[in-house]
Amino acid sequence: MTSDDTAPNWVWAWRGIAHLASVHSLVLMGAQVGFAALCRDFGVTLGEAVVLTLFVWALPSQVTYIGLAAAGVSFIPIALAVSLSALRFLPMAMTLTPMVRAPGTSKLALYGVVSFVTITSWVFAVAHVPSVPRERRVAFFGAFSLGLAVVNAVIVVIAYVAVATVPPVISMLLTFLIPVYFLLALTAAVKEVTDGLALMAGMLGLPLAAMFAGELDVLVAGVLGGTLAYVAGRVWRQRKGRT
């Protein structure tokens, strides 16, 4: 047993917090600046922006809520759309739970940790949690994920207030940090050839989808791009298996 194995939970919690300075975390923080600018542009109050950040805690879902609310959509369809957009976290939570669970870990602690799962925190968990002693994983990952949420909420407050002092053009440019974050997060999640093909096909197909599918352009480009990537990857693996 090494000294790291016997280090108390608070030591591992601070080690988790130290990773908030990672590239992916900083990119997410920058994207939240764009979210704050978007909230101010659409008339969302500071309190509402903070509540969305802490309790929705998924930038795509946050943007979905703002867009639908601005379009005058009623509460139930908005709640349904936000919930559906968060379904992607289900497999992440399912793989994360056995990764951080240790003998004696309470269900309440696991529920708390899983509640703060995001793409950023899940990528962090896959990269770092396996090297942490199992008994310290909840403290390590929980401190990182909770700290990430709190820091981003503070950034939203600061950015929301600061955006009021900058020219409207700068405020509009800040909103482009959101798609930049999406692109970087998706790129970081690429593990196989089909993942990269799906991302490229979706991006290349989006202009055509915008011409013919109207408001469904992103959905159509994503479905068609993902399908083409799956078929191409399957054919590639079959040919590779024959050689």
Biotite code that builds the C-alpha atoms (Angstrom):
import biotite.structure as struc

atoms = struc.array([
    struc.Atom([0.000, 0.000, 0.000], chain_id="A", res_id=1, res_name="MET", atom_name="CA", element="C"),
    struc.Atom([1.437, 3.391, -1.011], chain_id="A", res_id=2, res_name="THR", atom_name="CA", element="C"),
    struc.Atom([1.137, 6.697, 0.797], chain_id="A", res_id=3, res_name="SER", atom_name="CA", element="C"),
    struc.Atom([-1.446, 7.770, -1.783], chain_id="A", res_id=4, res_name="ASP", atom_name="CA", element="C"),
    struc.Atom([-3.640, 4.842, -0.794], chain_id="A", res_id=5, res_name="ASP", atom_name="CA", element="C"),
    struc.Atom([-3.710, 6.025, 2.828], chain_id="A", res_id=6, res_name="THR", atom_name="CA", element="C"),
    struc.Atom([-4.213, 9.748, 2.055], chain_id="A", res_id=7, res_name="ALA", atom_name="CA", element="C"),
    struc.Atom([-7.525, 11.006, 3.492], chain_id="A", res_id=8, res_name="PRO", atom_name="CA", element="C"),
    struc.Atom([-10.526, 11.958, 1.395], chain_id="A", res_id=9, res_name="ASN", atom_name="CA", element="C"),
    struc.Atom([-9.900, 15.688, 1.704], chain_id="A", res_id=10, res_name="TRP", atom_name="CA", element="C"),
    struc.Atom([-6.478, 15.295, 0.074], chain_id="A", res_id=11, res_name="VAL", atom_name="CA", element="C"),
    struc.Atom([-8.022, 13.517, -2.889], chain_id="A", res_id=12, res_name="TRP", atom_name="CA", element="C"),
    struc.Atom([-10.804, 16.103, -3.009], chain_id="A", res_id=13, res_name="ALA", atom_name="CA", element="C"),
    struc.Atom([-8.229, 18.883, -3.384], chain_id="A", res_id=14, res_name="TRP", atom_name="CA", element="C"),
    struc.Atom([-6.470, 16.876, -6.074], chain_id="A", res_id=15, res_name="ARG", atom_name="CA", element="C"),
    struc.Atom([-9.763, 16.672, -7.946], chain_id="A", res_id=16, res_name="GLY", atom_name="CA", element="C"),
    struc.Atom([-10.316, 20.411, -7.586], chain_id="A", res_id=17, res_name="ILE", atom_name="CA", element="C"),
    struc.Atom([-6.806, 21.052, -8.925], chain_id="A", res_id=18, res_name="ALA", atom_name="CA", element="C"),
    struc.Atom([-7.884, 19.528, -12.243], chain_id="A", res_id=19, res_name="HIS", atom_name="CA", element="C"),
    struc.Atom([-10.332, 22.401, -12.766], chain_id="A", res_id=20, res_name="LEU", atom_name="CA", element="C"),
    struc.Atom([-7.414, 24.121, -14.505], chain_id="A", res_id=21, res_name="ALA", atom_name="CA", element="C"),
    struc.Atom([-7.468, 21.493, -17.292], chain_id="A", res_id=22, res_name="SER", atom_name="CA", element="C"),
    struc.Atom([-8.022, 22.496, -20.906], chain_id="A", res_id=23, res_name="VAL", atom_name="CA", element="C"),
    struc.Atom([-11.504, 20.968, -21.188], chain_id="A", res_id=24, res_name="HIS", atom_name="CA", element="C"),
    struc.Atom([-12.663, 22.672, -17.999], chain_id="A", res_id=25, res_name="SER", atom_name="CA", element="C"),
    struc.Atom([-11.360, 26.041, -19.173], chain_id="A", res_id=26, res_name="LEU", atom_name="CA", element="C"),
    struc.Atom([-13.089, 25.627, -22.538], chain_id="A", res_id=27, res_name="VAL", atom_name="CA", element="C"),
    struc.Atom([-16.386, 24.905, -20.760], chain_id="A", res_id=28, res_name="LEU", atom_name="CA", element="C"),
    struc.Atom([-15.900, 27.990, -18.599], chain_id="A", res_id=29, res_name="MET", atom_name="CA", element="C"),
    struc.Atom([-15.368, 30.047, -21.729], chain_id="A", res_id=30, res_name="GLY", atom_name="CA", element="C"),
    struc.Atom([-18.545, 28.624, -23.228], chain_id="A", res_id=31, res_name="ALA", atom_name="CA", element="C"),
    struc.Atom([-20.469, 29.643, -20.109], chain_id="A", res_id=32, res_name="GLN", atom_name="CA", element="C"),
    struc.Atom([-19.392, 33.212, -20.816], chain_id="A", res_id=33, res_name="VAL", atom_name="CA", element="C"),
    struc.Atom([-21.167, 32.837, -24.150], chain_id="A", res_id=34, res_name="GLY", atom_name="CA", element="C"),
    struc.Atom([-24.191, 31.367, -22.362], chain_id="A", res_id=35, res_name="PHE", atom_name="CA", element="C"),
    struc.Atom([-24.329, 34.377, -20.039], chain_id="A", res_id=36, res_name="ALA", atom_name="CA", element="C"),
    struc.Atom([-24.251, 36.696, -23.054], chain_id="A", res_id=37, res_name="ALA", atom_name="CA", element="C"),
    struc.Atom([-27.024, 34.660, -24.672], chain_id="A", res_id=38, res_name="LEU", atom_name="CA", element="C"),
    struc.Atom([-29.141, 34.899, -21.518], chain_id="A", res_id=39, res_name="CYS", atom_name="CA", element="C"),
    struc.Atom([-28.811, 38.677, -21.384], chain_id="A", res_id=40, res_name="ARG", atom_name="CA", element="C"),
    struc.Atom([-29.629, 39.022, -25.085], chain_id="A", res_id=41, res_name="ASP", atom_name="CA", element="C"),
    struc.Atom([-32.831, 36.991, -24.643], chain_id="A", res_id=42, res_name="PHE", atom_name="CA", element="C"),
    struc.Atom([-33.943, 38.811, -21.512], chain_id="A", res_id=43, res_name="GLY", atom_name="CA", element="C"),
    struc.Atom([-33.212, 36.014, -19.043], chain_id="A", res_id=44, res_name="VAL", atom_name="CA", element="C"),
    struc.Atom([-32.581, 37.337, -15.545], chain_id="A", res_id=45, res_name="THR", atom_name="CA", element="C"),
    struc.Atom([-29.332, 36.730, -13.683], chain_id="A", res_id=46, res_name="LEU", atom_name="CA", element="C"),
    struc.Atom([-31.083, 34.513, -11.147], chain_id="A", res_id=47, res_name="GLY", atom_name="CA", element="C"),
    struc.Atom([-32.644, 32.393, -13.878], chain_id="A", res_id=48, res_name="GLU", atom_name="CA", element="C"),
    struc.Atom([-29.276, 32.044, -15.618], chain_id="A", res_id=49, res_name="ALA", atom_name="CA", element="C"),
    struc.Atom([-27.633, 30.803, -12.410], chain_id="A", res_id=50, res_name="VAL", atom_name="CA", element="C"),
    struc.Atom([-30.478, 28.356, -11.695], chain_id="A", res_id=51, res_name="VAL", atom_name="CA", element="C"),
    struc.Atom([-30.211, 26.967, -15.231], chain_id="A", res_id=52, res_name="LEU", atom_name="CA", element="C"),
    struc.Atom([-26.460, 26.559, -14.831], chain_id="A", res_id=53, res_name="THR", atom_name="CA", element="C"),
    struc.Atom([-26.637, 24.718, -11.502], chain_id="A", res_id=54, res_name="LEU", atom_name="CA", element="C"),
    struc.Atom([-29.774, 22.618, -11.918], chain_id="A", res_id=55, res_name="PHE", atom_name="CA", element="C"),
    struc.Atom([-29.878, 21.884, -15.647], chain_id="A", res_id=56, res_name="VAL", atom_name="CA", element="C"),
    struc.Atom([-26.064, 21.745, -15.770], chain_id="A", res_id=57, res_name="TRP", atom_name="CA", element="C"),
    struc.Atom([-25.696, 20.767, -19.391], chain_id="A", res_id=58, res_name="ALA", atom_name="CA", element="C"),
    struc.Atom([-24.884, 23.500, -21.861], chain_id="A", res_id=59, res_name="LEU", atom_name="CA", element="C"),
    struc.Atom([-26.873, 22.003, -24.775], chain_id="A", res_id=60, res_name="PRO", atom_name="CA", element="C"),
    struc.Atom([-29.917, 21.640, -22.521], chain_id="A", res_id=61, res_name="SER", atom_name="CA", element="C"),
    struc.Atom([-29.432, 25.165, -21.180], chain_id="A", res_id=62, res_name="GLN", atom_name="CA", element="C"),
    struc.Atom([-29.326, 26.557, -24.713], chain_id="A", res_id=63, res_name="VAL", atom_name="CA", element="C"),
    struc.Atom([-32.360, 24.448, -25.668], chain_id="A", res_id=64, res_name="THR", atom_name="CA", element="C"),
    struc.Atom([-34.313, 25.921, -22.768], chain_id="A", res_id=65, res_name="TYR", atom_name="CA", element="C"),
    struc.Atom([-33.375, 29.498, -23.670], chain_id="A", res_id=66, res_name="ILE", atom_name="CA", element="C"),
    struc.Atom([-34.211, 29.038, -27.358], chain_id="A", res_id=67, res_name="GLY", atom_name="CA", element="C"),
    struc.Atom([-37.597, 27.440, -26.756], chain_id="A", res_id=68, res_name="LEU", atom_name="CA", element="C"),
    struc.Atom([-38.556, 29.899, -24.031], chain_id="A", res_id=69, res_name="ALA", atom_name="CA", element="C"),
    struc.Atom([-37.638, 32.807, -26.303], chain_id="A", res_id=70, res_name="ALA", atom_name="CA", element="C"),
    struc.Atom([-39.846, 31.286, -29.021], chain_id="A", res_id=71, res_name="ALA", atom_name="CA", element="C"),
    struc.Atom([-42.822, 31.315, -26.644], chain_id="A", res_id=72, res_name="GLY", atom_name="CA", element="C"),
    struc.Atom([-43.078, 27.536, -26.208], chain_id="A", res_id=73, res_name="VAL", atom_name="CA", element="C"),
    struc.Atom([-45.021, 26.429, -23.122], chain_id="A", res_id=74, res_name="SER", atom_name="CA", element="C"),
    struc.Atom([-43.423, 24.808, -20.099], chain_id="A", res_id=75, res_name="PHE", atom_name="CA", element="C"),
    struc.Atom([-44.295, 21.145, -20.734], chain_id="A", res_id=76, res_name="ILE", atom_name="CA", element="C"),
    struc.Atom([-42.748, 20.953, -24.251], chain_id="A", res_id=77, res_name="PRO", atom_name="CA", element="C"),
    struc.Atom([-39.686, 22.787, -22.945], chain_id="A", res_id=78, res_name="ILE", atom_name="CA", element="C"),
    struc.Atom([-39.316, 20.346, -20.047], chain_id="A", res_id=79, res_name="ALA", atom_name="CA", element="C"),
    struc.Atom([-39.732, 17.422, -22.442], chain_id="A", res_id=80, res_name="LEU", atom_name="CA", element="C"),
    struc.Atom([-37.136, 18.791, -24.882], chain_id="A", res_id=81, res_name="ALA", atom_name="CA", element="C"),
    struc.Atom([-34.623, 19.503, -22.115], chain_id="A", res_id=82, res_name="VAL", atom_name="CA", element="C"),
    struc.Atom([-35.170, 16.031, -20.627], chain_id="A", res_id=83, res_name="SER", atom_name="CA", element="C"),
    struc.Atom([-34.707, 14.341, -23.994], chain_id="A", res_id=84, res_name="LEU", atom_name="CA", element="C"),
    struc.Atom([-31.530, 16.301, -24.660], chain_id="A", res_id=85, res_name="SER", atom_name="CA", element="C"),
    struc.Atom([-30.174, 15.028, -21.339], chain_id="A", res_id=86, res_name="ALA", atom_name="CA", element="C"),
    struc.Atom([-30.764, 11.353, -22.169], chain_id="A", res_id=87, res_name="LEU", atom_name="CA", element="C"),
    struc.Atom([-27.220, 11.143, -23.505], chain_id="A", res_id=88, res_name="ARG", atom_name="CA", element="C"),
    struc.Atom([-26.036, 11.277, -19.898], chain_id="A", res_id=89, res_name="PHE", atom_name="CA", element="C"),
    struc.Atom([-27.756, 7.985, -19.043], chain_id="A", res_id=90, res_name="LEU", atom_name="CA", element="C"),
    struc.Atom([-25.035, 5.711, -20.489], chain_id="A", res_id=91, res_name="PRO", atom_name="CA", element="C"),
    struc.Atom([-22.399, 8.004, -18.980], chain_id="A", res_id=92, res_name="MET", atom_name="CA", element="C"),
    struc.Atom([-23.984, 7.661, -15.543], chain_id="A", res_id=93, res_name="ALA", atom_name="CA", element="C"),
    struc.Atom([-24.287, 3.901, -15.962], chain_id="A", res_id=94, res_name="MET", atom_name="CA", element="C"),
    struc.Atom([-20.576, 3.530, -16.760], chain_id="A", res_id=95, res_name="THR", atom_name="CA", element="C"),
    struc.Atom([-19.501, 6.046, -14.123], chain_id="A", res_id=96, res_name="LEU", atom_name="CA", element="C"),
    struc.Atom([-21.348, 4.455, -11.192], chain_id="A", res_id=97, res_name="THR", atom_name="CA", element="C"),
    struc.Atom([-19.337, 1.199, -11.059], chain_id="A", res_id=98, res_name="PRO", atom_name="CA", element="C"),
    struc.Atom([-16.185, 3.185, -11.783], chain_id="A", res_id=99, res_name="MET", atom_name="CA", element="C"),
    struc.Atom([-16.431, 5.304, -8.607], chain_id="A", res_id=100, res_name="VAL", atom_name="CA", element="C"),
    struc.Atom([-18.306, 2.882, -6.350], chain_id="A", res_id=101, res_name="ARG", atom_name="CA", element="C"),
    struc.Atom([-16.356, 1.229, -3.538], chain_id="A", res_id=102, res_name="ALA", atom_name="CA", element="C"),
    struc.Atom([-17.442, -1.243, -0.852], chain_id="A", res_id=103, res_name="PRO", atom_name="CA", element="C"),
    struc.Atom([-19.490, 0.727, 1.657], chain_id="A", res_id=104, res_name="GLY", atom_name="CA", element="C"),
    struc.Atom([-20.200, 3.688, -0.643], chain_id="A", res_id=105, res_name="THR", atom_name="CA", element="C"),
    struc.Atom([-23.676, 5.005, 0.166], chain_id="A", res_id=106, res_name="SER", atom_name="CA", element="C"),
    struc.Atom([-26.314, 5.315, -2.524], chain_id="A", res_id=107, res_name="LYS", atom_name="CA", element="C"),
    struc.Atom([-26.789, 8.954, -1.566], chain_id="A", res_id=108, res_name="LEU", atom_name="CA", element="C"),
    struc.Atom([-23.145, 9.684, -2.368], chain_id="A", res_id=109, res_name="ALA", atom_name="CA", element="C"),
    struc.Atom([-23.441, 7.902, -5.714], chain_id="A", res_id=110, res_name="LEU", atom_name="CA", element="C"),
    struc.Atom([-26.639, 9.788, -6.592], chain_id="A", res_id=111, res_name="TYR", atom_name="CA", element="C"),
    struc.Atom([-24.918, 13.064, -5.732], chain_id="A", res_id=112, res_name="GLY", atom_name="CA", element="C"),
    struc.Atom([-21.880, 12.295, -7.873], chain_id="A", res_id=113, res_name="VAL", atom_name="CA", element="C"),
    struc.Atom([-23.928, 11.109, -10.854], chain_id="A", res_id=114, res_name="VAL", atom_name="CA", element="C"),
    struc.Atom([-26.161, 14.214, -10.694], chain_id="A", res_id=115, res_name="SER", atom_name="CA", element="C"),
    struc.Atom([-23.235, 16.378, -11.779], chain_id="A", res_id=116, res_name="PHE", atom_name="CA", element="C"),
    struc.Atom([-22.161, 14.270, -14.751], chain_id="A", res_id=117, res_name="VAL", atom_name="CA", element="C"),
    struc.Atom([-21.383, 16.257, -17.896], chain_id="A", res_id=118, res_name="THR", atom_name="CA", element="C"),
    struc.Atom([-19.395, 15.465, -21.008], chain_id="A", res_id=119, res_name="ILE", atom_name="CA", element="C"),
    struc.Atom([-16.456, 17.341, -19.493], chain_id="A", res_id=120, res_name="THR", atom_name="CA", element="C"),
    struc.Atom([-16.599, 15.508, -16.154], chain_id="A", res_id=121, res_name="SER", atom_name="CA", element="C"),
    struc.Atom([-17.160, 12.132, -17.809], chain_id="A", res_id=122, res_name="TRP", atom_name="CA", element="C"),
    struc.Atom([-14.110, 12.561, -20.056], chain_id="A", res_id=123, res_name="VAL", atom_name="CA", element="C"),
    struc.Atom([-12.183, 13.577, -16.941], chain_id="A", res_id=124, res_name="PHE", atom_name="CA", element="C"),
    struc.Atom([-13.406, 10.502, -15.058], chain_id="A", res_id=125, res_name="ALA", atom_name="CA", element="C"),
    struc.Atom([-12.408, 8.100, -17.824], chain_id="A", res_id=126, res_name="VAL", atom_name="CA", element="C"),
    struc.Atom([-8.947, 9.645, -17.999], chain_id="A", res_id=127, res_name="ALA", atom_name="CA", element="C"),
    struc.Atom([-8.160, 10.025, -14.287], chain_id="A", res_id=128, res_name="HIS", atom_name="CA", element="C"),
    struc.Atom([-10.468, 8.040, -11.983], chain_id="A", res_id=129, res_name="VAL", atom_name="CA", element="C"),
    struc.Atom([-9.047, 4.550, -12.752], chain_id="A", res_id=130, res_name="PRO", atom_name="CA", element="C"),
    struc.Atom([-5.676, 5.625, -11.316], chain_id="A", res_id=131, res_name="SER", atom_name="CA", element="C"),
    struc.Atom([-7.258, 6.754, -8.014], chain_id="A", res_id=132, res_name="VAL", atom_name="CA", element="C"),
    struc.Atom([-7.621, 4.295, -5.100], chain_id="A", res_id=133, res_name="PRO", atom_name="CA", element="C"),
    struc.Atom([-11.181, 2.995, -5.220], chain_id="A", res_id=134, res_name="ARG", atom_name="CA", element="C"),
    struc.Atom([-12.040, 4.183, -1.700], chain_id="A", res_id=135, res_name="GLU", atom_name="CA", element="C"),
    struc.Atom([-11.102, 7.757, -2.673], chain_id="A", res_id=136, res_name="ARG", atom_name="CA", element="C"),
    struc.Atom([-12.823, 7.985, -6.048], chain_id="A", res_id=137, res_name="ARG", atom_name="CA", element="C"),
    struc.Atom([-16.082, 9.516, -4.828], chain_id="A", res_id=138, res_name="VAL", atom_name="CA", element="C"),
    struc.Atom([-14.168, 12.289, -3.036], chain_id="A", res_id=139, res_name="ALA", atom_name="CA", element="C"),
    struc.Atom([-11.859, 12.845, -6.017], chain_id="A", res_id=140, res_name="PHE", atom_name="CA", element="C"),
    struc.Atom([-14.489, 12.919, -8.745], chain_id="A", res_id=141, res_name="PHE", atom_name="CA", element="C"),
    struc.Atom([-17.191, 14.508, -6.589], chain_id="A", res_id=142, res_name="GLY", atom_name="CA", element="C"),
    struc.Atom([-14.951, 17.444, -5.703], chain_id="A", res_id=143, res_name="ALA", atom_name="CA", element="C"),
    struc.Atom([-14.048, 17.960, -9.359], chain_id="A", res_id=144, res_name="PHE", atom_name="CA", element="C"),
    struc.Atom([-17.605, 17.738, -10.720], chain_id="A", res_id=145, res_name="SER", atom_name="CA", element="C"),
    struc.Atom([-19.204, 19.815, -7.958], chain_id="A", res_id=146, res_name="LEU", atom_name="CA", element="C"),
    struc.Atom([-16.387, 22.358, -8.138], chain_id="A", res_id=147, res_name="GLY", atom_name="CA", element="C"),
    struc.Atom([-16.854, 22.578, -11.893], chain_id="A", res_id=148, res_name="LEU", atom_name="CA", element="C"),
    struc.Atom([-20.542, 23.393, -11.467], chain_id="A", res_id=149, res_name="ALA", atom_name="CA", element="C"),
    struc.Atom([-19.958, 26.018, -8.775], chain_id="A", res_id=150, res_name="VAL", atom_name="CA", element="C"),
    struc.Atom([-17.107, 27.714, -10.644], chain_id="A", res_id=151, res_name="VAL", atom_name="CA", element="C"),
    struc.Atom([-19.168, 27.874, -13.827], chain_id="A", res_id=152, res_name="ASN", atom_name="CA", element="C"),
    struc.Atom([-22.103, 29.382, -11.934], chain_id="A", res_id=153, res_name="ALA", atom_name="CA", element="C"),
    struc.Atom([-19.775, 32.086, -10.588], chain_id="A", res_id=154, res_name="VAL", atom_name="CA", element="C"),
    struc.Atom([-18.458, 32.689, -14.106], chain_id="A", res_id=155, res_name="ILE", atom_name="CA", element="C"),
    struc.Atom([-22.029, 33.098, -15.375], chain_id="A", res_id=156, res_name="VAL", atom_name="CA", element="C"),
    struc.Atom([-22.671, 35.745, -12.705], chain_id="A", res_id=157, res_name="VAL", atom_name="CA", element="C"),
    struc.Atom([-19.485, 37.664, -13.534], chain_id="A", res_id=158, res_name="ILE", atom_name="CA", element="C"),
    struc.Atom([-19.999, 37.389, -17.299], chain_id="A", res_id=159, res_name="ALA", atom_name="CA", element="C"),
    struc.Atom([-23.676, 38.364, -17.092], chain_id="A", res_id=160, res_name="TYR", atom_name="CA", element="C"),
    struc.Atom([-22.772, 41.576, -15.268], chain_id="A", res_id=161, res_name="VAL", atom_name="CA", element="C"),
    struc.Atom([-19.725, 42.282, -17.438], chain_id="A", res_id=162, res_name="ALA", atom_name="CA", element="C"),
    struc.Atom([-21.569, 41.798, -20.739], chain_id="A", res_id=163, res_name="VAL", atom_name="CA", element="C"),
    struc.Atom([-23.671, 44.861, -19.941], chain_id="A", res_id=164, res_name="ALA", atom_name="CA", element="C"),
    struc.Atom([-20.537, 47.008, -20.162], chain_id="A", res_id=165, res_name="THR", atom_name="CA", element="C"),
    struc.Atom([-19.276, 45.793, -23.546], chain_id="A", res_id=166, res_name="VAL", atom_name="CA", element="C"),
    struc.Atom([-20.495, 46.767, -27.032], chain_id="A", res_id=167, res_name="PRO", atom_name="CA", element="C"),
    struc.Atom([-23.312, 44.632, -28.513], chain_id="A", res_id=168, res_name="PRO", atom_name="CA", element="C"),
    struc.Atom([-20.940, 43.274, -31.174], chain_id="A", res_id=169, res_name="VAL", atom_name="CA", element="C"),
    struc.Atom([-18.680, 41.801, -28.476], chain_id="A", res_id=170, res_name="ILE", atom_name="CA", element="C"),
    struc.Atom([-21.695, 40.302, -26.752], chain_id="A", res_id=171, res_name="SER", atom_name="CA", element="C"),
    struc.Atom([-22.749, 38.616, -29.987], chain_id="A", res_id=172, res_name="MET", atom_name="CA", element="C"),
    struc.Atom([-19.232, 37.287, -30.561], chain_id="A", res_id=173, res_name="LEU", atom_name="CA", element="C"),
    struc.Atom([-19.176, 35.780, -27.079], chain_id="A", res_id=174, res_name="LEU", atom_name="CA", element="C"),
    struc.Atom([-22.163, 33.591, -27.930], chain_id="A", res_id=175, res_name="THR", atom_name="CA", element="C"),
    struc.Atom([-19.995, 31.860, -30.543], chain_id="A", res_id=176, res_name="PHE", atom_name="CA", element="C"),
    struc.Atom([-17.988, 30.357, -27.690], chain_id="A", res_id=177, res_name="LEU", atom_name="CA", element="C"),
    struc.Atom([-20.868, 27.907, -27.265], chain_id="A", res_id=178, res_name="ILE", atom_name="CA", element="C"),
    struc.Atom([-20.496, 26.133, -30.655], chain_id="A", res_id=179, res_name="PRO", atom_name="CA", element="C"),
    struc.Atom([-16.705, 26.243, -30.188], chain_id="A", res_id=180, res_name="VAL", atom_name="CA", element="C"),
    struc.Atom([-17.150, 24.321, -26.941], chain_id="A", res_id=181, res_name="TYR", atom_name="CA", element="C"),
    struc.Atom([-19.464, 21.803, -28.611], chain_id="A", res_id=182, res_name="PHE", atom_name="CA", element="C"),
    struc.Atom([-16.945, 21.224, -31.396], chain_id="A", res_id=183, res_name="LEU", atom_name="CA", element="C"),
    struc.Atom([-14.016, 20.753, -29.013], chain_id="A", res_id=184, res_name="LEU", atom_name="CA", element="C"),
    struc.Atom([-16.021, 18.460, -26.730], chain_id="A", res_id=185, res_name="ALA", atom_name="CA", element="C"),
    struc.Atom([-17.128, 16.280, -29.637], chain_id="A", res_id=186, res_name="LEU", atom_name="CA", element="C"),
    struc.Atom([-13.599, 16.165, -31.020], chain_id="A", res_id=187, res_name="THR", atom_name="CA", element="C"),
    struc.Atom([-12.238, 15.098, -27.645], chain_id="A", res_id=188, res_name="ALA", atom_name="CA", element="C"),
    struc.Atom([-14.838, 12.315, -27.474], chain_id="A", res_id=189, res_name="ALA", atom_name="CA", element="C"),
    struc.Atom([-13.647, 10.738, -30.752], chain_id="A", res_id=190, res_name="VAL", atom_name="CA", element="C"),
    struc.Atom([-12.315, 7.269, -29.932], chain_id="A", res_id=191, res_name="LYS", atom_name="CA", element="C"),
    struc.Atom([-12.870, 5.305, -33.141], chain_id="A", res_id=192, res_name="GLU", atom_name="CA", element="C"),
    struc.Atom([-12.792, 5.953, -36.870], chain_id="A", res_id=193, res_name="VAL", atom_name="CA", element="C"),
    struc.Atom([-16.589, 5.950, -37.067], chain_id="A", res_id=194, res_name="THR", atom_name="CA", element="C"),
    struc.Atom([-16.745, 8.690, -34.421], chain_id="A", res_id=195, res_name="ASP", atom_name="CA", element="C"),
    struc.Atom([-14.572, 10.969, -36.533], chain_id="A", res_id=196, res_name="GLY", atom_name="CA", element="C"),
    struc.Atom([-16.505, 10.094, -39.685], chain_id="A", res_id=197, res_name="LEU", atom_name="CA", element="C"),
    struc.Atom([-19.808, 10.899, -37.978], chain_id="A", res_id=198, res_name="ALA", atom_name="CA", element="C"),
    struc.Atom([-18.524, 14.276, -36.820], chain_id="A", res_id=199, res_name="LEU", atom_name="CA", element="C"),
    struc.Atom([-17.153, 15.173, -40.252], chain_id="A", res_id=200, res_name="MET", atom_name="CA", element="C"),
    struc.Atom([-20.240, 13.937, -42.112], chain_id="A", res_id=201, res_name="ALA", atom_name="CA", element="C"),
    struc.Atom([-22.547, 15.887, -39.826], chain_id="A", res_id=202, res_name="GLY", atom_name="CA", element="C"),
    struc.Atom([-20.559, 19.100, -40.222], chain_id="A", res_id=203, res_name="MET", atom_name="CA", element="C"),
    struc.Atom([-20.275, 18.771, -44.004], chain_id="A", res_id=204, res_name="LEU", atom_name="CA", element="C"),
    struc.Atom([-23.936, 17.866, -44.353], chain_id="A", res_id=205, res_name="GLY", atom_name="CA", element="C"),
    struc.Atom([-25.251, 20.706, -42.205], chain_id="A", res_id=206, res_name="LEU", atom_name="CA", element="C"),
    struc.Atom([-25.261, 23.371, -44.975], chain_id="A", res_id=207, res_name="PRO", atom_name="CA", element="C"),
    struc.Atom([-27.309, 21.071, -47.228], chain_id="A", res_id=208, res_name="LEU", atom_name="CA", element="C"),
    struc.Atom([-29.644, 20.182, -44.379], chain_id="A", res_id=209, res_name="ALA", atom_name="CA", element="C"),
    struc.Atom([-30.131, 23.889, -43.669], chain_id="A", res_id=210, res_name="ALA", atom_name="CA", element="C"),
    struc.Atom([-31.222, 24.402, -47.283], chain_id="A", res_id=211, res_name="MET", atom_name="CA", element="C"),
    struc.Atom([-33.780, 21.591, -47.363], chain_id="A", res_id=212, res_name="PHE", atom_name="CA", element="C"),
    struc.Atom([-34.744, 20.746, -43.769], chain_id="A", res_id=213, res_name="ALA", atom_name="CA", element="C"),
    struc.Atom([-35.321, 24.203, -42.309], chain_id="A", res_id=214, res_name="GLY", atom_name="CA", element="C"),
    struc.Atom([-35.471, 24.191, -38.500], chain_id="A", res_id=215, res_name="GLU", atom_name="CA", element="C"),
    struc.Atom([-34.700, 20.462, -38.415], chain_id="A", res_id=216, res_name="LEU", atom_name="CA", element="C"),
    struc.Atom([-31.306, 20.979, -40.053], chain_id="A", res_id=217, res_name="ASP", atom_name="CA", element="C"),
    struc.Atom([-29.167, 19.925, -37.066], chain_id="A", res_id=218, res_name="VAL", atom_name="CA", element="C"),
    struc.Atom([-31.281, 16.836, -36.394], chain_id="A", res_id=219, res_name="LEU", atom_name="CA", element="C"),
    struc.Atom([-31.287, 15.755, -40.045], chain_id="A", res_id=220, res_name="VAL", atom_name="CA", element="C"),
    struc.Atom([-27.546, 16.376, -40.470], chain_id="A", res_id=221, res_name="ALA", atom_name="CA", element="C"),
    struc.Atom([-26.801, 14.449, -37.285], chain_id="A", res_id=222, res_name="GLY", atom_name="CA", element="C"),
    struc.Atom([-28.967, 11.437, -38.148], chain_id="A", res_id=223, res_name="VAL", atom_name="CA", element="C"),
    struc.Atom([-27.795, 11.191, -41.746], chain_id="A", res_id=224, res_name="LEU", atom_name="CA", element="C"),
    struc.Atom([-24.165, 11.863, -40.874], chain_id="A", res_id=225, res_name="GLY", atom_name="CA", element="C"),
    struc.Atom([-24.195, 9.293, -38.089], chain_id="A", res_id=226, res_name="GLY", atom_name="CA", element="C"),
    struc.Atom([-25.887, 6.710, -40.303], chain_id="A", res_id=227, res_name="THR", atom_name="CA", element="C"),
    struc.Atom([-23.420, 7.195, -43.145], chain_id="A", res_id=228, res_name="LEU", atom_name="CA", element="C"),
    struc.Atom([-20.509, 6.987, -40.710], chain_id="A", res_id=229, res_name="ALA", atom_name="CA", element="C"),
    struc.Atom([-21.879, 3.775, -39.206], chain_id="A", res_id=230, res_name="TYR", atom_name="CA", element="C"),
    struc.Atom([-22.301, 2.147, -42.615], chain_id="A", res_id=231, res_name="VAL", atom_name="CA", element="C"),
    struc.Atom([-18.870, 3.316, -43.807], chain_id="A", res_id=232, res_name="ALA", atom_name="CA", element="C"),
    struc.Atom([-17.226, 2.090, -40.612], chain_id="A", res_id=233, res_name="GLY", atom_name="CA", element="C"),
    struc.Atom([-18.939, -1.295, -40.869], chain_id="A", res_id=234, res_name="ARG", atom_name="CA", element="C"),
    struc.Atom([-17.810, -1.718, -44.477], chain_id="A", res_id=235, res_name="VAL", atom_name="CA", element="C"),
    struc.Atom([-14.265, -0.651, -43.559], chain_id="A", res_id=236, res_name="TRP", atom_name="CA", element="C"),
    struc.Atom([-14.070, -3.181, -40.703], chain_id="A", res_id=237, res_name="ARG", atom_name="CA", element="C"),
    struc.Atom([-15.386, -5.975, -42.941], chain_id="A", res_id=238, res_name="GLN", atom_name="CA", element="C"),
    struc.Atom([-12.791, -5.251, -45.619], chain_id="A", res_id=239, res_name="ARG", atom_name="CA", element="C"),
    struc.Atom([-10.087, -4.985, -42.985], chain_id="A", res_id=240, res_name="LYS", atom_name="CA", element="C"),
    struc.Atom([-11.102, -8.369, -41.607], chain_id="A", res_id=241, res_name="GLY", atom_name="CA", element="C"),
    struc.Atom([-10.724, -9.993, -45.022], chain_id="A", res_id=242, res_name="ARG", atom_name="CA", element="C"),
    struc.Atom([-7.163, -8.770, -45.492], chain_id="A", res_id=243, res_name="THR", atom_name="CA", element="C"),
])
